[in-house]
Amino acid sequence: MRGRFAFFYFMKDVPEKIRDAAPRHSAYWKALNLDNYTGGPFTDRSGGLITFTADDIIAATELTMNDPFFVEDLLESKWIKEWAEKS
């Protein structure tokens, strides 16, 4: 059974690099066309939250590791957790 995952992340203090990478980050997640995808930045732009459906934690982790923010080493910290939705 597929699970719902939350990708919670905080950015490093490199605003110019983040502004440059943000369009690639957004395009990456939209192009995946994932089930139950939703996400966006925190209002203070310190990071963001993305939720989506994936086969398992390994698949979810692989998706986040291909995010341009991760690839370009712009994340201070990140967490990927399976989300127990209400039934």
PyRosetta script that sets phi, psi and omega in degrees:
from pyrosetta import init, pose_from_sequence

init()
pose = pose_from_sequence("MRGRFAFFYFMKDVPEKIRDAAPRHSAYWKALNLDNYTGGPFTDRSGGLITFTADDIIAATELTMNDPFFVEDLLESKWIKEWAEKS")
pose.set_psi(1, 134.5)
pose.set_omega(1, 179.3)
pose.set_phi(2, -70.8)
pose.set_psi(2, 150.9)
pose.set_omega(2, -179.7)
pose.set_phi(3, -117.1)
pose.set_psi(3, 163.4)
pose.set_omega(3, 175.4)
pose.set_phi(4, -100.7)
pose.set_psi(4, 133.1)
pose.set_omega(4, -175.4)
pose.set_phi(5, -123.7)
pose.set_psi(5, 149.1)
pose.set_omega(5, 175.3)
pose.set_phi(6, -115.3)
pose.set_psi(6, 128.4)
pose.set_omega(6, 175.7)
pose.set_phi(7, -111.7)
pose.set_psi(7, 109.9)
pose.set_omega(7, -175.0)
pose.set_phi(8, -113.9)
pose.set_psi(8, 126.9)
pose.set_omega(8, -174.9)
pose.set_phi(9, -144.7)
pose.set_psi(9, 152.6)
pose.set_omega(9, 174.0)
pose.set_phi(10, -120.5)
pose.set_psi(10, 142.8)
pose.set_omega(10, -175.8)
pose.set_phi(11, -89.9)
pose.set_psi(11, 153.0)
pose.set_omega(11, 169.3)
pose.set_phi(12, -72.6)
pose.set_psi(12, 164.8)
pose.set_omega(12, -179.4)
pose.set_phi(13, -86.9)
pose.set_psi(13, 70.1)
pose.set_omega(13, 178.4)
pose.set_phi(14, -136.7)
pose.set_psi(14, 68.6)
pose.set_omega(14, -170.7)
pose.set_phi(15, -56.9)
pose.set_psi(15, -37.2)
pose.set_omega(15, -179.2)
pose.set_phi(16, -66.4)
pose.set_psi(16, -42.3)
pose.set_omega(16, 178.3)
pose.set_phi(17, -65.7)
pose.set_psi(17, -38.0)
pose.set_omega(17, 179.4)
pose.set_phi(18, -66.1)
pose.set_psi(18, -45.4)
pose.set_omega(18, 178.0)
pose.set_phi(19, -58.8)
pose.set_psi(19, -38.6)
pose.set_omega(19, 179.8)
pose.set_phi(20, -67.3)
pose.set_psi(20, -39.7)
pose.set_omega(20, -176.2)
pose.set_phi(21, -84.7)
pose.set_psi(21, -19.8)
pose.set_omega(21, -174.2)
pose.set_phi(22, -55.3)
pose.set_psi(22, -43.4)
pose.set_omega(22, 178.0)
pose.set_phi(23, -63.3)
pose.set_psi(23, -36.0)
pose.set_omega(23, 177.7)
pose.set_phi(24, -68.8)
pose.set_psi(24, -39.7)
pose.set_omega(24, 176.9)
pose.set_phi(25, -59.7)
pose.set_psi(25, -50.7)
pose.set_omega(25, -179.2)
pose.set_phi(26, -62.7)
pose.set_psi(26, -44.9)
pose.set_omega(26, -179.8)
pose.set_phi(27, -64.0)
pose.set_psi(27, -38.2)
pose.set_omega(27, 179.3)
pose.set_phi(28, -57.9)
pose.set_psi(28, -52.1)
pose.set_omega(28, -176.4)
pose.set_phi(29, -67.3)
pose.set_psi(29, -39.4)
pose.set_omega(29, 178.8)
pose.set_phi(30, -65.2)
pose.set_psi(30, -39.4)
pose.set_omega(30, -177.9)
pose.set_phi(31, -67.1)
pose.set_psi(31, -24.1)
pose.set_omega(31, 179.3)
pose.set_phi(32, -68.0)
pose.set_psi(32, -25.6)
pose.set_omega(32, 178.9)
pose.set_phi(33, 51.5)
pose.set_psi(33, 48.9)
pose.set_omega(33, -176.8)
pose.set_phi(34, -77.0)
pose.set_psi(34, 146.8)
pose.set_omega(34, 173.6)
pose.set_phi(35, -64.0)
pose.set_psi(35, 139.5)
pose.set_omega(35, 175.3)
pose.set_phi(36, 58.2)
pose.set_psi(36, 28.2)
pose.set_omega(36, 179.0)
pose.set_phi(37, -73.0)
pose.set_psi(37, 134.7)
pose.set_omega(37, 167.4)
pose.set_phi(38, -153.6)
pose.set_psi(38, 151.3)
pose.set_omega(38, 179.6)
pose.set_phi(39, 176.9)
pose.set_psi(39, 170.7)
pose.set_omega(39, 177.9)
pose.set_phi(40, 167.0)
pose.set_psi(40, 175.3)
pose.set_omega(40, -177.9)
pose.set_phi(41, -80.9)
pose.set_psi(41, 160.3)
pose.set_omega(41, 169.6)
pose.set_phi(42, -72.9)
pose.set_psi(42, 155.9)
pose.set_omega(42, -176.4)
pose.set_phi(43, -60.6)
pose.set_psi(43, -29.3)
pose.set_omega(43, 179.2)
pose.set_phi(44, -88.0)
pose.set_psi(44, 2.9)
pose.set_omega(44, 177.7)
pose.set_phi(45, 62.3)
pose.set_psi(45, 22.6)
pose.set_omega(45, 179.1)
pose.set_phi(46, -80.9)
pose.set_psi(46, -10.1)
pose.set_omega(46, -178.2)
pose.set_phi(47, 169.8)
pose.set_psi(47, -155.5)
pose.set_omega(47, -179.2)
pose.set_phi(48, -166.5)
pose.set_psi(48, -179.2)
pose.set_omega(48, 179.9)
pose.set_phi(49, -138.3)
pose.set_psi(49, 131.7)
pose.set_omega(49, 176.6)
pose.set_phi(50, -128.2)
pose.set_psi(50, 135.2)
pose.set_omega(50, 173.8)
pose.set_phi(51, -122.8)
pose.set_psi(51, 146.1)
pose.set_omega(51, -176.6)
pose.set_phi(52, -164.9)
pose.set_psi(52, 167.5)
pose.set_omega(52, 177.4)
pose.set_phi(53, -102.2)
pose.set_psi(53, 137.6)
pose.set_omega(53, 177.4)
pose.set_phi(54, -146.2)
pose.set_psi(54, 166.2)
pose.set_omega(54, -178.0)
pose.set_phi(55, -64.4)
pose.set_psi(55, -39.5)
pose.set_omega(55, -178.0)
pose.set_phi(56, -165.9)
pose.set_psi(56, 178.5)
pose.set_omega(56, -177.7)
pose.set_phi(57, -62.7)
pose.set_psi(57, -31.4)
pose.set_omega(57, 179.0)
pose.set_phi(58, -66.0)
pose.set_psi(58, -46.9)
pose.set_omega(58, 178.7)
pose.set_phi(59, -64.3)
pose.set_psi(59, -40.5)
pose.set_omega(59, 178.9)
pose.set_phi(60, -63.3)
pose.set_psi(60, -42.2)
pose.set_omega(60, 179.8)
pose.set_phi(61, -64.4)
pose.set_psi(61, -41.8)
pose.set_omega(61, 178.6)
pose.set_phi(62, -60.6)
pose.set_psi(62, -40.2)
pose.set_omega(62, 178.1)
pose.set_phi(63, -61.3)
pose.set_psi(63, -43.7)
pose.set_omega(63, -177.8)
pose.set_phi(64, -71.1)
pose.set_psi(64, -29.5)
pose.set_omega(64, -179.3)
pose.set_phi(65, -75.0)
pose.set_psi(65, -13.0)
pose.set_omega(65, 175.2)
pose.set_phi(66, -97.6)
pose.set_psi(66, -0.9)
pose.set_omega(66, 176.5)
pose.set_phi(67, -64.3)
pose.set_psi(67, 132.4)
pose.set_omega(67, 178.5)
pose.set_phi(68, -54.4)
pose.set_psi(68, -33.3)
pose.set_omega(68, 177.1)
pose.set_phi(69, -61.6)
pose.set_psi(69, -38.6)
pose.set_omega(69, 178.0)
pose.set_phi(70, -74.2)
pose.set_psi(70, -49.1)
pose.set_omega(70, -177.5)
pose.set_phi(71, -57.5)
pose.set_psi(71, -38.1)
pose.set_omega(71, -177.8)
pose.set_phi(72, -91.0)
pose.set_psi(72, 12.3)
pose.set_omega(72, 175.3)
pose.set_phi(73, 56.4)
pose.set_psi(73, 48.1)
pose.set_omega(73, -179.1)
pose.set_phi(74, -104.5)
pose.set_psi(74, -2.3)
pose.set_omega(74, -177.8)
pose.set_phi(75, -95.8)
pose.set_psi(75, 129.4)
pose.set_omega(75, 174.4)
pose.set_phi(76, -75.3)
pose.set_psi(76, -42.6)
pose.set_omega(76, 178.2)
pose.set_phi(77, -157.1)
pose.set_psi(77, 157.8)
pose.set_omega(77, 179.6)
pose.set_phi(78, -154.1)
pose.set_psi(78, 154.9)
pose.set_omega(78, 176.0)
pose.set_phi(79, -139.5)
pose.set_psi(79, 143.5)
pose.set_omega(79, 173.2)
pose.set_phi(80, -126.5)
pose.set_psi(80, 121.4)
pose.set_omega(80, -177.9)
pose.set_phi(81, -133.1)
pose.set_psi(81, 143.4)
pose.set_omega(81, 172.7)
pose.set_phi(82, -76.9)
pose.set_psi(82, 137.7)
pose.set_omega(82, -174.2)
pose.set_phi(83, -103.5)
pose.set_psi(83, 125.0)
pose.set_omega(83, 177.9)
pose.set_phi(84, -88.3)
pose.set_psi(84, 96.1)
pose.set_omega(84, -179.8)
pose.set_phi(85, -73.6)
pose.set_psi(85, 152.5)
pose.set_omega(85, 175.8)
pose.set_phi(86, -66.1)
pose.set_psi(86, 142.3)
pose.set_omega(86, 177.6)
pose.set_phi(87, -104.5)
pose.dump_pdb("model.pdb")
